[in-house]
Amino acid sequence: MPTVTNFGKNLRFRPRVVARPRDRAEVIAIVRGARKLRAVGAAHSWSPAIVTDDTLVSLDRMRRPLALDRDRMQVTVEGGMRLHEVNAYLARHGLALTSLGSIDQQAVAGIIATGTHGSGARFRCISAQVARLELVDGRGQVVTLARGDADFAGAVVGLGALGVTTAVTFDVVPAFQLHDVTTRASFADALAGLDAALAASDHYKLWWLPPSDDVIVYDRRRTDRPADDSRLRRFVKDRVVSVAMYRALVAAGRASGRRWIPGINRFLTREASRPLDRVVPSAVGFLTPVPPVHREGEWAFPAADAARLLPAYRALLLGGGHTYNFIQELRWSAADDLWLSPGYQRDTIWLSLYNIDPGGWPAQLERMDDFARAHGGRPHWGKEARFDRAYLRQQYARLDDFAALADRYDPERKLRNPWLDAILEG
Ligand SMILES: Cc1cc2nc3c(=O)[nH]c(=O)nc-3n(C[C@H](O)[C@H](O)[C@H](O)COP(=O)(O)OP(=O)(O)OC[C@H]3O[C@@H](n4cnc5c(N)ncnc54)[C@H](O)[C@@H]3O)c2cc1C
């Protein structure tokens, strides 16, 4: 039995078999023949969504582009295609996805199943860029759903509960650049200027390295201006400063028994926010270098509550005697209509709990989860969180409809695992 682990190394399990179909017909045969199964993309989720002791279906061999429709401005790709492969394919055709998250290593089917998002108060999560999807449902039948179809809004952020997604059609836009300006502000000033910053910037986010008083401010605006950043500067900033120096400092912080972490975080805040002003292709501007192995929780809160939430969030992470040797990310996204999207009918501010140091993680996560549930948070489905179904039902008005949809597409409940059972059954 193969051992499977995820990016965060917090999951380790042994499915009976890892199936790697090459086409839709093979997916159908696998689903029909399996007693139980889960689909896996790039295993970049921390939540136990992919865990199974039976059949794990990987679409690693199904990562081809299928169609490019310039009239509709849509691209269709196989479900296993990695986001960086989609980005490269689109760039070759002068096109792009309108908004991305922080990395591009995930599979498209995995991204949309969890509601993966970037940052930008007027931009919805990546799942909301899906126009059509094709899946092999739990009965082994091929279902194609397009935006506007009755089940579509329930199926996109599907948690892998309805079937194996074999193809995804995304809306695309003409290739564009981002004017990428990085600065630093005190937490208090960033809060005071938040509404104006969100109105002016297309893709605004903050990074905070507790207990620093300052935050790193990323202001990215869409532009047609040509890129002006050199590869060398990108190499120095994205590889040397962001990766090598950061990893060395993390190791130093650990070696000090965490004593140096506060000082290191203040230093990193100054270093990472050295004023940067550049124009880069969108995929470069949205993405950050792949970070070291770490743990992540992240919750979606009402954006309208930001002024009240942010001081409380800051106090939460400064309290409890914990140290964090990783950035905390504060992001925004616009409301959508996908039933299980954390942004369902609500403009969102995302607040994270990230840490490399595994020492105090369970206690840190518990504090964050308590905070989130007290403030109407909705968990990121791909990250670590504790919740119960009663709470989820308060937050997701369509949760029962989604459970009924899952039962219709997967009447024998082949796709269920304990994580899904907790969400759908409680
Ligand atoms: C370094 C790092 C950075 C990240 N940055 C961001 C970010 O900026 N924004 C954000 O929102 N999230 C982010 N994430 C989280 C990540 O985007 C999500 O967890 C995403 O779902 C992972 O995609 P994956 O392909 O690895 O899917 P997996 O983790 O393998 O699976 C996720 C879910 O998708 C389902 N699934 C996968 N493939 C299929 C398929 N073919 N058919 C049906 N269901 C399927 C699985 O069953 C599971 O339920 C990040 C994660 C990492 C490790």
The ligand as an SDF file (V2000), in Angstrom:
LIG
                    3D

 53 58  0  0  0  0  0  0  0  0999 V2000
    1.9120   26.7870   -0.2810 C   0  0  0  0  0  0  0  0  0  0  0  0
    0.4120   26.8860   -0.4050 C   0  0  0  0  0  0  0  0  0  0  0  0
   -0.1590   28.0940   -0.7590 C   0  0  0  0  0  0  0  0  0  0  0  0
   -1.5550   28.2150   -0.8600 C   0  0  0  0  0  0  0  0  0  0  0  0
   -2.0970   29.4230   -1.2140 N   0  0  0  0  0  0  0  0  0  0  0  0
   -3.4350   29.5550   -1.2470 C   0  0  0  0  0  0  0  0  0  0  0  0
   -4.0260   30.8120   -1.5930 C   0  0  0  0  0  0  0  0  0  0  0  0
   -3.3500   31.7660   -1.9420 O   0  0  0  0  0  0  0  0  0  0  0  0
   -5.3880   30.9050   -1.5360 N   0  0  0  0  0  0  0  0  0  0  0  0
   -6.1740   29.8580   -1.1550 C   0  0  0  0  0  0  0  0  0  0  0  0
   -7.3920   30.0220   -1.0820 O   0  0  0  0  0  0  0  0  0  0  0  0
   -5.6350   28.6490   -0.8560 N   0  0  0  0  0  0  0  0  0  0  0  0
   -4.3000   28.4790   -0.9150 C   0  0  0  0  0  0  0  0  0  0  0  0
   -3.7660   27.2460   -0.6180 N   0  0  0  0  0  0  0  0  0  0  0  0
   -4.6800   26.1140   -0.4070 C   0  0  0  0  0  0  0  0  0  0  0  0
   -4.9120   25.3570   -1.7100 C   0  0  0  0  0  0  0  0  0  0  0  0
   -5.1210   26.2110   -2.7890 O   0  0  0  0  0  0  0  0  0  0  0  0
   -6.1640   24.4790   -1.6000 C   0  0  0  0  0  0  0  0  0  0  0  0
   -6.0790   23.6620   -0.4760 O   0  0  0  0  0  0  0  0  0  0  0  0
   -6.3940   23.6520   -2.8660 C   0  0  0  0  0  0  0  0  0  0  0  0
   -7.6210   22.9770   -2.7500 O   0  0  0  0  0  0  0  0  0  0  0  0
   -5.2840   22.6520   -3.1290 C   0  0  0  0  0  0  0  0  0  0  0  0
   -5.4060   22.1330   -4.4390 O   0  0  0  0  0  0  0  0  0  0  0  0
   -4.8990   20.6620   -4.7530 P   0  0  0  0  0  0  0  0  0  0  0  0
   -4.9050   20.4920   -6.2240 O   0  0  0  0  0  0  0  0  0  0  0  0
   -3.6350   20.4010   -4.0510 O   0  0  0  0  0  0  0  0  0  0  0  0
   -6.0990   19.8120   -4.1500 O   0  0  0  0  0  0  0  0  0  0  0  0
   -6.0440   18.6640   -3.0150 P   0  0  0  0  0  0  0  0  0  0  0  0
   -5.5200   19.2830   -1.7720 O   0  0  0  0  0  0  0  0  0  0  0  0
   -5.3710   17.4710   -3.5500 O   0  0  0  0  0  0  0  0  0  0  0  0
   -7.6100   18.3810   -2.8530 O   0  0  0  0  0  0  0  0  0  0  0  0
   -8.4610   19.3990   -2.3760 C   0  0  0  0  0  0  0  0  0  0  0  0
   -9.9270   18.9780   -2.5540 C   0  0  0  0  0  0  0  0  0  0  0  0
  -10.1920   18.8890   -3.9520 O   0  0  0  0  0  0  0  0  0  0  0  0
  -10.7270   17.6180   -4.2560 C   0  0  0  0  0  0  0  0  0  0  0  0
  -10.2720   17.2350   -5.5880 N   0  0  0  0  0  0  0  0  0  0  0  0
   -9.0110   17.2310   -6.0770 C   0  0  0  0  0  0  0  0  0  0  0  0
   -9.0080   16.7970   -7.3420 N   0  0  0  0  0  0  0  0  0  0  0  0
  -10.2900   16.5100   -7.6600 C   0  0  0  0  0  0  0  0  0  0  0  0
  -10.9360   16.0110   -8.8060 C   0  0  0  0  0  0  0  0  0  0  0  0
  -10.2970   15.7090   -9.9360 N   0  0  0  0  0  0  0  0  0  0  0  0
  -12.2840   15.8350   -8.7550 N   0  0  0  0  0  0  0  0  0  0  0  0
  -12.9930   16.1300   -7.6490 C   0  0  0  0  0  0  0  0  0  0  0  0
  -12.4300   16.6000   -6.5370 N   0  0  0  0  0  0  0  0  0  0  0  0
  -11.0940   16.8000   -6.5350 C   0  0  0  0  0  0  0  0  0  0  0  0
  -10.1850   16.6850   -3.1740 C   0  0  0  0  0  0  0  0  0  0  0  0
  -10.9850   15.5310   -3.0370 O   0  0  0  0  0  0  0  0  0  0  0  0
  -10.2550   17.6060   -1.9740 C   0  0  0  0  0  0  0  0  0  0  0  0
  -11.5700   17.6280   -1.4640 O   0  0  0  0  0  0  0  0  0  0  0  0
   -2.3730   27.0810   -0.5800 C   0  0  0  0  0  0  0  0  0  0  0  0
   -1.7910   25.8460   -0.2400 C   0  0  0  0  0  0  0  0  0  0  0  0
   -0.4060   25.7460   -0.1690 C   0  0  0  0  0  0  0  0  0  0  0  0
    0.2070   24.4350    0.1990 C   0  0  0  0  0  0  0  0  0  0  0  0
  1  2  1  0
  2  3  1  0
  2 52  2  0
  3  4  2  0
  4  5  1  0
  4 50  1  0
  5  6  2  0
  6  7  1  0
  6 13  1  0
  7  8  2  0
  7  9  1  0
  9 10  1  0
 10 11  2  0
 10 12  1  0
 12 13  2  0
 13 14  1  0
 14 15  1  0
 14 50  1  0
 15 16  1  0
 16 17  1  0
 16 18  1  0
 18 19  1  0
 18 20  1  0
 20 21  1  0
 20 22  1  0
 22 23  1  0
 23 24  1  0
 24 25  2  0
 24 26  1  0
 24 27  1  0
 27 28  1  0
 28 29  2  0
 28 30  1  0
 28 31  1  0
 31 32  1  0
 32 33  1  0
 33 34  1  0
 33 48  1  0
 34 35  1  0
 35 36  1  0
 35 46  1  0
 36 37  1  0
 36 45  1  0
 37 38  2  0
 38 39  1  0
 39 40  1  0
 39 45  2  0
 40 41  1  0
 40 42  2  0
 42 43  1  0
 43 44  2  0
 44 45  1  0
 46 47  1  0
 46 48  1  0
 48 49  1  0
 50 51  2  0
 51 52  1  0
 52 53  1  0
M  END
$$$$
